Amino acid sequence: MSNNNTHNFILNDENAVEQITKTNYYKDLSKEYPNVILFVDDKRNNYIYIYLGFDEGTHATRKAFVRVDSDGTVQYSEIPPGQESDWVNMQ
């Protein structure tokens, strides 16, 4: 998801998580799975990386690797960062 007001977006933990919750991908997933969780996983190279997964009660299961950049663009990959990842814009 690209932020239409890129000059107004400030990259921080709270805004990164909020930006993900605005995507159709997240909205659809959370309707089907009410146990979806998001939390900051890492910060590096001008990105905030977010853990997107499911709260299983005794543990969490990751669904995807998600990152938000300083423009508010949200991207995801099913391959861990640092490996050859194909980041896809999250709509």
Backbone as a chain_set.jsonl record, in Angstrom:
{"seq": "MSNNNTHNFILNDENAVEQITKTNYYKDLSKEYPNVILFVDDKRNNYIYIYLGFDEGTHATRKAFVRVDSDGTVQYSEIPPGQESDWVNMQ", "coords": {"N": [[0.85, -1.166, 0.0], [0.666, 2.099, -0.941], [1.27, 5.207, 0.468], [-0.784, 7.943, 0.062], [-0.247, 10.465, 0.966], [2.607, 11.034, 1.201], [4.418, 12.92, 2.142], [3.441, 13.532, 4.599], [3.687, 11.317, 6.158], [5.168, 9.827, 8.912], [7.71, 7.767, 9.775], [7.488, 5.538, 12.248], [7.18, 3.214, 14.998], [4.417, 2.925, 15.78], [3.002, 4.176, 13.646], [3.827, 2.577, 11.513], [2.689, 0.047, 12.073], [-0.002, 0.835, 12.083], [-0.281, 1.616, 9.409], [-0.164, -0.82, 8.078], [-2.548, -1.986, 8.958], [-4.377, -0.661, 7.444], [-4.412, -1.808, 4.969], [-5.985, -3.782, 2.412], [-5.29, -6.441, 2.35], [-4.588, -7.017, 5.039], [-7.025, -6.353, 6.31], [-8.823, -8.223, 5.165], [-7.604, -10.623, 5.999], [-7.756, -10.383, 8.809], [-10.496, -10.457, 9.202], [-11.122, -13.075, 8.583], [-9.436, -14.444, 10.308], [-9.459, -13.861, 13.518], [-7.382, -13.868, 15.319], [-5.12, -12.603, 14.403], [-1.945, -11.062, 14.645], [0.218, -8.231, 15.05], [3.439, -6.919, 15.347], [6.361, -4.928, 16.041], [9.275, -6.1, 14.599], [11.879, -5.637, 13.751], [14.258, -3.04, 12.955], [15.804, -1.491, 10.361], [17.928, -0.253, 7.725], [16.292, 1.915, 6.799], [13.732, 0.909, 7.035], [10.906, -0.357, 8.833], [10.373, -3.426, 10.157], [7.761, -5.685, 10.41], [6.22, -8.17, 12.352], [3.885, -10.341, 11.173], [1.414, -12.39, 12.062], [-0.157, -15.182, 13.717], [-1.797, -15.455, 16.816], [-1.512, -18.162, 18.691], [-2.19, -18.921, 21.193], [-0.416, -20.516, 22.991], [1.812, -19.985, 21.583], [3.148, -18.107, 18.787], [2.497, -17.983, 15.286], [4.116, -17.26, 12.343], [2.879, -15.502, 9.534], [3.726, -13.855, 7.425], [6.509, -11.816, 6.343], [6.713, -8.433, 6.855], [7.219, -5.092, 5.778], [7.646, -1.576, 6.261], [8.248, 1.463, 4.663], [9.859, 4.754, 4.651], [8.119, 6.302, 3.197], [5.705, 5.271, 3.736], [4.977, 3.046, 2.362], [3.844, -0.252, 2.172], [5.095, -3.486, 2.222], [5.313, -7.025, 1.561], [6.711, -10.293, 2.166], [7.237, -13.791, 1.824], [9.567, -14.882, 2.394], [12.353, -14.814, 4.573], [13.813, -11.638, 5.541], [17.015, -10.615, 4.273], [17.593, -12.882, 2.953], [17.226, -13.893, -0.482], [14.723, -12.084, -1.212], [11.543, -11.456, -2.629], [9.936, -8.66, -2.528], [6.642, -7.607, -2.263], [4.227, -5.183, -3.023], [1.786, -4.454, -0.618], [-1.578, -4.444, -0.885]], "CA": [[0.0, 0.0, 0.0], [1.403, 3.352, -0.984], [0.621, 6.29, 1.189], [-1.049, 9.066, -0.83], [0.309, 11.68, 1.561], [3.925, 10.589, 1.638], [5.128, 13.962, 2.866], [2.877, 13.614, 5.941], [3.92, 10.08, 6.877], [6.356, 9.776, 9.761], [7.992, 6.365, 10.054], [7.767, 5.122, 13.617], [6.554, 1.916, 15.269], [2.962, 3.025, 15.79], [2.524, 4.476, 12.299], [4.095, 1.427, 10.646], [1.636, -0.941, 12.345], [-1.268, 1.408, 11.616], [-0.279, 1.602, 7.941], [-0.493, -2.188, 7.671], [-3.965, -2.254, 9.234], [-5.18, 0.014, 6.411], [-4.369, -2.556, 3.714], [-7.042, -4.772, 2.188], [-4.711, -7.73, 2.73], [-4.742, -7.175, 6.489], [-8.458, -6.327, 6.652], [-9.396, -9.515, 4.792], [-7.02, -11.648, 6.856], [-8.253, -10.258, 10.185], [-11.902, -10.885, 9.218], [-11.137, -14.532, 8.572], [-8.676, -14.933, 11.458], [-9.45, -12.814, 14.544], [-6.18, -13.974, 16.155], [-3.978, -11.99, 13.71], [-1.16, -10.148, 15.473], [1.258, -7.415, 14.425], [4.332, -6.205, 16.256], [7.645, -4.557, 15.443], [10.221, -7.205, 14.64], [13.234, -5.156, 13.492], [14.38, -1.732, 12.314], [17.096, -1.347, 9.687], [17.933, 0.181, 6.326], [15.146, 2.793, 6.542], [12.478, 0.154, 7.095], [10.475, -1.016, 10.061], [9.893, -4.761, 9.828], [6.647, -6.051, 11.28], [5.811, -9.572, 12.428], [2.468, -10.565, 10.925], [1.199, -13.803, 12.333], [-1.35, -15.588, 14.437], [-1.644, -15.807, 18.22], [-2.014, -19.522, 18.845], [-2.402, -19.175, 22.615], [0.851, -20.851, 23.64], [2.897, -19.534, 20.703], [2.713, -17.364, 17.607], [2.906, -18.541, 14.007], [4.293, -16.178, 11.372], [2.234, -15.608, 8.226], [4.549, -13.19, 6.418], [7.422, -10.75, 6.737], [6.154, -7.186, 6.336], [8.052, -3.929, 6.068], [7.096, -0.268, 5.921], [9.345, 2.403, 4.434], [9.645, 6.129, 5.11], [7.008, 6.874, 2.444], [4.482, 4.605, 4.159], [4.699, 1.909, 1.493], [3.832, -1.53, 2.883], [5.457, -4.612, 1.368], [5.44, -8.285, 2.282], [7.424, -11.41, 1.551], [7.164, -15.02, 2.608], [10.956, -15.285, 2.592], [12.946, -13.93, 5.582], [14.73, -10.587, 5.092], [18.406, -11.042, 4.27], [17.669, -13.875, 1.893], [16.732, -13.324, -1.736], [13.282, -11.88, -1.043], [10.778, -10.667, -3.581], [8.995, -7.856, -1.775], [5.454, -7.276, -3.033], [3.408, -4.157, -2.371], [0.587, -4.959, 0.016], [-2.716, -3.579, -1.246]], "C": [[0.892, 1.223, 0.0], [0.589, 4.411, -0.284], [0.443, 7.46, 0.232], [-0.455, 10.365, -0.319], [1.698, 11.39, 2.095], [4.66, 11.649, 2.429], [4.61, 14.097, 4.294], [3.16, 12.361, 6.774], [5.23, 10.16, 7.646], [6.558, 8.318, 10.148], [8.369, 6.185, 11.509], [6.969, 3.837, 13.857], [5.036, 1.968, 15.129], [2.407, 3.26, 14.384], [2.737, 3.308, 11.344], [3.013, 0.365, 10.831], [0.296, -0.43, 11.83], [-1.375, 1.36, 10.091], [-0.64, 0.214, 7.416], [-1.973, -2.469, 7.862], [-4.883, -1.58, 8.22], [-5.239, -0.774, 5.102], [-5.54, -3.537, 3.621], [-6.566, -6.162, 2.583], [-4.934, -7.99, 4.219], [-6.218, -7.24, 6.882], [-9.108, -7.668, 6.344], [-8.893, -10.632, 5.702], [-7.609, -11.592, 8.264], [-9.744, -10.592, 10.297], [-11.999, -12.402, 9.309], [-10.471, -15.129, 9.812], [-8.593, -13.834, 12.524], [-8.211, -12.831, 15.445], [-4.937, -13.419, 15.454], [-3.276, -11.022, 14.657], [-0.121, -9.429, 14.618], [2.132, -6.85, 15.525], [5.654, -5.941, 15.564], [8.645, -5.675, 15.686], [11.663, -6.723, 14.522], [13.154, -3.766, 12.872], [15.767, -1.66, 11.698], [16.888, -0.889, 8.255], [16.698, 0.994, 5.944], [13.815, 2.063, 6.428], [12.187, -0.221, 8.541], [9.855, -2.333, 9.62], [8.884, -5.186, 10.884], [6.395, -7.553, 11.195], [4.316, -9.614, 12.188], [2.237, -12.052, 11.094], [-0.09, -14.026, 13.093], [-0.995, -15.936, 15.877], [-2.313, -17.154, 18.416], [-2.242, -19.895, 20.309], [-1.099, -19.445, 23.342], [2.054, -20.386, 22.828], [2.29, -18.719, 19.557], [3.261, -18.054, 16.362], [2.967, -17.408, 12.991], [3.563, -16.503, 10.069], [3.131, -15.034, 7.139], [5.49, -12.2, 7.087], [6.898, -9.484, 6.073], [7.103, -6.058, 6.69], [7.333, -2.672, 5.583], [8.276, 0.676, 5.75], [8.943, 3.82, 4.831], [8.564, 6.87, 4.327], [5.668, 6.273, 2.852], [4.089, 3.445, 3.274], [4.842, 0.618, 2.294], [4.125, -2.632, 1.878], [5.543, -5.876, 2.211], [6.207, -9.308, 1.457], [7.222, -12.629, 2.437], [8.544, -15.599, 2.857], [11.599, -14.326, 3.592], [13.843, -12.851, 4.966], [16.168, -11.07, 5.198], [18.645, -12.159, 3.277], [17.152, -13.208, 0.625], [15.212, -13.218, -1.67], [12.718, -11.09, -2.213], [9.712, -9.932, -2.788], [7.872, -7.408, -2.694], [4.685, -6.2, -2.28], [2.128, -4.776, -1.859], [-0.542, -3.971, -0.264], [-3.743, -3.538, -0.146]], "O": [[1.773, 1.36, 0.849], [-0.63, 4.489, -0.435], [1.421, 7.927, -0.353], [-0.188, 11.273, -1.106], [1.941, 11.486, 3.297], [5.454, 11.316, 3.308], [5.273, 14.717, 5.126], [2.897, 12.352, 7.976], [6.269, 10.519, 7.091], [5.689, 7.705, 10.769], [9.432, 6.622, 11.95], [6.175, 3.428, 13.01], [4.444, 1.141, 14.435], [1.444, 2.608, 13.981], [1.914, 3.076, 10.458], [2.48, -0.157, 9.851], [-0.458, -1.18, 11.209], [-2.448, 1.091, 9.551], [-1.346, 0.093, 6.415], [-2.593, -3.12, 7.021], [-6.067, -1.911, 8.156], [-6.03, -0.443, 4.219], [-6.018, -4.05, 4.632], [-7.345, -6.969, 3.091], [-5.412, -9.057, 4.606], [-6.614, -8.08, 7.69], [-9.859, -8.197, 7.163], [-9.669, -11.488, 6.126], [-7.928, -12.628, 8.847], [-10.209, -10.97, 11.373], [-12.847, -12.943, 10.02], [-10.882, -16.179, 10.306], [-7.731, -12.96, 12.432], [-8.012, -11.915, 16.243], [-3.816, -13.725, 15.861], [-3.922, -10.261, 15.378], [0.35, -9.949, 13.607], [1.623, -6.355, 16.53], [6.025, -6.638, 14.62], [8.837, -6.133, 16.812], [12.569, -7.313, 15.111], [12.12, -3.368, 12.336], [16.776, -1.754, 12.396], [15.834, -1.1, 7.656], [16.123, 0.781, 4.877], [12.882, 2.554, 5.793], [13.094, -0.38, 9.358], [8.928, -2.355, 8.811], [9.123, -5.064, 12.085], [6.361, -8.13, 10.108], [3.554, -8.986, 12.924], [2.794, -12.87, 10.361], [-0.986, -13.181, 13.11], [-0.01, -16.629, 16.129], [-3.535, -17.272, 18.318], [-2.464, -21.065, 20.622], [-0.715, -18.677, 24.224], [3.182, -20.39, 23.322], [1.071, -18.661, 19.394], [4.347, -18.633, 16.383], [1.991, -16.682, 12.8], [3.622, -17.627, 9.57], [3.29, -15.628, 6.072], [5.295, -11.804, 8.235], [6.664, -9.465, 4.865], [7.717, -6.057, 7.757], [6.537, -2.7, 4.644], [9.191, 0.698, 6.573], [7.824, 4.054, 5.289], [8.133, 7.947, 4.739], [4.618, 6.705, 2.376], [2.99, 2.908, 3.409], [5.829, 0.418, 3.002], [3.496, -2.712, 0.823], [5.808, -5.82, 3.412], [6.33, -9.201, 0.237], [7.056, -12.508, 3.651], [8.684, -16.667, 3.454], [11.407, -13.116, 3.469], [14.549, -13.109, 3.992], [16.507, -11.839, 6.098], [19.768, -12.36, 2.813], [16.687, -12.069, 0.67], [14.502, -14.156, -2.032], [13.354, -10.164, -2.717], [8.696, -10.519, -2.416], [8.124, -6.888, -3.781], [4.508, -6.282, -1.065], [1.462, -5.53, -2.568], [-0.45, -2.795, 0.089], [-4.764, -2.862, -0.279]]}, "num_chains": 1, "name": "protein.A"}
